[in-house]
Amino acid sequence: MCELLDIRPHTIRYWETEFVKLKTKTKKGYSRRYSSKDVEYLKVIKELIYDRKFTLEGAVAEVKKAKTKLHADNDQGSAVHDHESNDKIVNIKKELVEVKNMLLKRKDTGE
């Protein structure tokens, strides 16, 4: 992992204590196992700290801000999706009523 990200092991272990979302699994012999999500998360942290020159506290705040924005966007998106779904349901109901009326007319005329 350290070679992949070009980060020293003690740095990653320290980040694990500071970033709540970063959860590693340890196996027998205390070797750490990182999921693909963990690797991506570590890349984001590295970019914030090394490339964009955030302090550790600033990186933690930035991650929290991004998470909050993501949740807000998802909530907004689900509200739009709910509205679109309701519109579709109303249109389907209208079409079903039209079909029902056509069938009733056919029945009355003997077609």
Number of C-alpha atoms within 10 A of each C-alpha: 14 11 8 8 12 9 13 11 12 10 10 18 13 10 17 15 11 14 19 9 13 18 15 14 10 11 9 6 6 8 10 13 13 16 12 9 12 15 15 12 16 21 14 15 22 20 14 19 17 11 10 11 12 17 12 15 12 13 21 19 14 15 18 14 12 12 12 12 12 12 12 12 12 12 12 12 12 12 12 12 12 12 12 12 12 12 12 12 12 12 12 12 12 12 12 12 12 12 12 12 12 12 13 12 12 11 10 9 8 7 7
